[in-house]
Amino acid sequence: MLLLKDLPSTNSLLKLVARYPDADVNAIQEFATILSVTSDLSVALDKLLNDHGLMQGRWWILVLLLREDNLTSSPSALAEKIGVTKATMTGFIDGLQREGLVSRLTHDEDGRKLQIKLTSLGEEKLDEVVPDYYRKVGALMSVLTEAQRATIIETMKILGTNIDAMK
């Protein structure tokens, strides 16, 4: 992931208007700010998880499995939920299985189907990481009022519904 650390100033964006008269300087500046902050958030999450020997993809798999009543899901369902290819999911699962955090099970009804189950070691890993995660997310979000949080969430959801505009 590339990180934008030098956000464009209004003056630098106004220079672009001379070359690209259709440019919406405010939209560009706001978009760059959103990208920068979300990139910083992702980097901060990566660091937190790395301190616990995890990466985001593997973390989300463990969390998703913990959400399941039987701590079990199919690899394809997990891939869809975290937005990766089945091949990428296989790599994540391979690593988690090597560490004993998940196990592969044959599906009860169809022996050709594979299920991924969170192991007790995986639960212990989550018990180690989740309190730190919750504490740090809470500290991060503490600078916002409840109203500000609600506004951000509502605004990001609206923006998300228009993501096809970038295609």
NUNU-24117 format. One line per 8 residues: number of its first residue (from 0); their letters; for each residue x, y, z of C-alpha. Coordinates in Angstrom, 1 decimal, always signed. Example, Ala and Ser with C-alpha at 12.3 -4.5 7.8 and 13.67 -1.06 7.14 Angstrom:
<pts>
0> AS> +12.3 -4.5 +7.8  +13.7 -1.1 +7.1 .
</pts>
This chain:
<pts>
0> MLLLKDLP> +0.0 +0.0 +0.0  +1.3 +3.4 -0.9  +0.9 +6.1 +1.7  +0.3 +9.7 +0.9  +2.2 +11.7 +3.5  +2.4 +15.1 +1.8  -1.2 +16.2 +1.3  -1.7 +18.8 -1.5 .
8> STNSLLKL> -2.2 +22.4 -0.3  -5.1 +24.4 -1.7  -2.5 +26.5 -3.6  -0.9 +23.5 -5.2  -4.3 +22.2 -6.2  -5.3 +25.6 -7.7  -2.3 +25.4 -10.0  -3.8 +22.2 -11.3 .
16> VARYPDAD> -7.0 +24.0 -12.2  -5.1 +26.0 -14.8  -4.1 +22.8 -16.5  -7.3 +20.7 -15.7  -10.1 +23.2 -15.5  -12.7 +20.6 -14.6  -10.9 +19.7 -11.4  -12.9 +20.0 -8.2 .
24> VNAIQEFA> -10.1 +21.2 -5.8  -12.2 +20.7 -2.7  -13.2 +17.1 -3.7  -9.6 +16.3 -4.5  -8.3 +17.7 -1.2  -11.0 +15.9 +0.8  -10.4 +12.6 -1.0  -6.6 +12.9 -0.4 .
32> TILSVTSD> -7.2 +13.5 +3.3  -9.5 +10.5 +3.6  -7.0 +8.3 +1.8  -4.2 +9.6 +4.1  -6.1 +9.0 +7.3  -7.4 +5.5 +6.3  -3.8 +4.5 +5.2  -2.5 +5.7 +8.6 .
40> LSVALDKL> -5.2 +3.7 +10.4  -4.3 +0.6 +8.4  -0.6 +1.1 +9.2  -1.4 +1.5 +12.9  -3.5 -1.7 +12.9  -0.6 -3.5 +11.1  +1.8 -2.5 +13.8  -0.5 -3.5 +16.6 .
48> LNDHGLMQ> -1.1 -6.9 +15.0  +2.6 -7.4 +14.1  +3.4 -6.9 +17.8  +1.3 -10.0 +18.4  +2.8 -11.9 +15.4  -0.2 -11.4 +13.1  -1.1 -9.7 +9.9  -4.5 -8.2 +9.0 .
56> GRWWILVL> -5.6 -11.0 +6.7  -4.9 -13.7 +9.3  -6.3 -11.6 +12.1  -9.6 -11.1 +10.3  -9.9 -14.8 +9.7  -9.4 -15.6 +13.4  -12.0 -12.9 +14.3  -14.5 -14.2 +11.7 .
64> LLREDNLT> -14.1 -17.8 +13.0  -14.7 -16.6 +16.5  -18.0 -15.1 +15.4  -19.3 -18.4 +14.2  -21.3 -20.5 +16.7  -19.2 -23.5 +16.0  -16.0 -21.6 +15.3  -16.0 -23.0 +11.8 .
72> SSPSALAE> -16.4 -21.7 +8.3  -15.6 -22.6 +4.7  -12.5 -21.1 +3.1  -14.7 -19.5 +0.3  -17.0 -17.8 +2.8  -14.0 -16.4 +4.7  -12.4 -15.2 +1.4  -15.6 -13.4 +0.5 .
80> KIGVTKAT> -16.0 -11.8 +3.9  -12.4 -10.3 +3.9  -12.3 -9.6 +0.2  -9.5 -11.8 -1.0  -9.1 -14.5 -3.6  -9.4 -18.1 -2.7  -5.7 -18.5 -3.5  -4.8 -15.8 -1.0 .
88> MTGFIDGL> -7.1 -17.3 +1.5  -5.3 -20.7 +1.1  -2.0 -19.0 +1.9  -3.5 -17.3 +5.0  -5.0 -20.6 +6.2  -1.7 -22.5 +5.5  +0.1 -20.1 +7.8  -2.5 -20.2 +10.5 .
96> QREGLVSR> -2.6 -24.0 +10.4  +1.2 -24.2 +10.6  +1.0 -22.2 +13.8  -1.8 -24.3 +15.2  -4.3 -21.5 +15.2  -6.8 -23.2 +12.8  -7.4 -26.7 +11.6  -8.8 -28.0 +8.4 .
104> LTHDEDGR> -11.8 -30.3 +8.7  -13.7 -32.4 +6.2  -17.3 -31.2 +5.9  -19.7 -33.6 +7.7  -22.1 -33.9 +4.8  -19.8 -33.6 +1.8  -16.3 -35.0 +2.2  -15.1 -32.9 -0.8 .
112> KLQIKLTS> -15.9 -29.7 +1.1  -13.3 -28.3 +3.5  -14.1 -26.4 +6.7  -11.7 -24.2 +8.7  -12.0 -24.3 +12.5  -10.5 -22.1 +15.1  -8.4 -24.2 +17.5  -8.0 -23.6 +21.2 .
120> LGEEKLDE> -4.6 -22.2 +20.5  -6.3 -19.8 +18.1  -8.8 -18.8 +20.8  -5.8 -18.2 +23.2  -4.2 -16.0 +20.5  -7.4 -13.9 +20.3  -7.6 -13.8 +24.1  -4.1 -12.2 +23.9 .
128> VVPDYYRK> -4.7 -9.8 +21.1  -8.3 -8.7 +21.4  -8.0 -6.9 +24.8  -5.0 -4.9 +23.4  -6.9 -4.2 +20.2  -10.0 -3.0 +22.0  -8.0 -0.8 +24.4  -6.1 +0.8 +21.5 .
136> VGALMSVL> -9.1 +1.3 +19.3  -10.9 +2.8 +22.3  -8.0 +5.2 +22.9  -8.0 +6.2 +19.3  -11.7 +6.8 +19.1  -11.8 +8.6 +22.5  -11.0 +12.0 +20.8  -14.4 +11.9 +19.1 .
144> TEAQRATI> -17.7 +12.6 +20.6  -20.5 +10.1 +20.1  -22.1 +12.6 +17.6  -18.8 +12.9 +15.7  -18.5 +9.1 +15.5  -22.0 +8.7 +14.2  -21.4 +11.4 +11.6  -18.2 +9.8 +10.4 .
152> IETMKILG> -19.9 +6.4 +10.1  -22.9 +7.7 +8.3  -20.7 +9.8 +5.9  -18.4 +6.9 +5.2  -21.4 +4.6 +4.4  -22.8 +7.2 +2.0  -19.4 +7.5 +0.4  -19.2 +3.7 +0.1 .
160> TNIDAMK> -22.5 +3.5 -1.7  -20.9 +5.7 -4.5  -17.7 +3.8 -4.9  -18.6 +2.8 -8.4  -18.0 +6.4 -9.4  -14.3 +5.5 -9.3  -14.6 +2.7 -11.8 .
</pts>
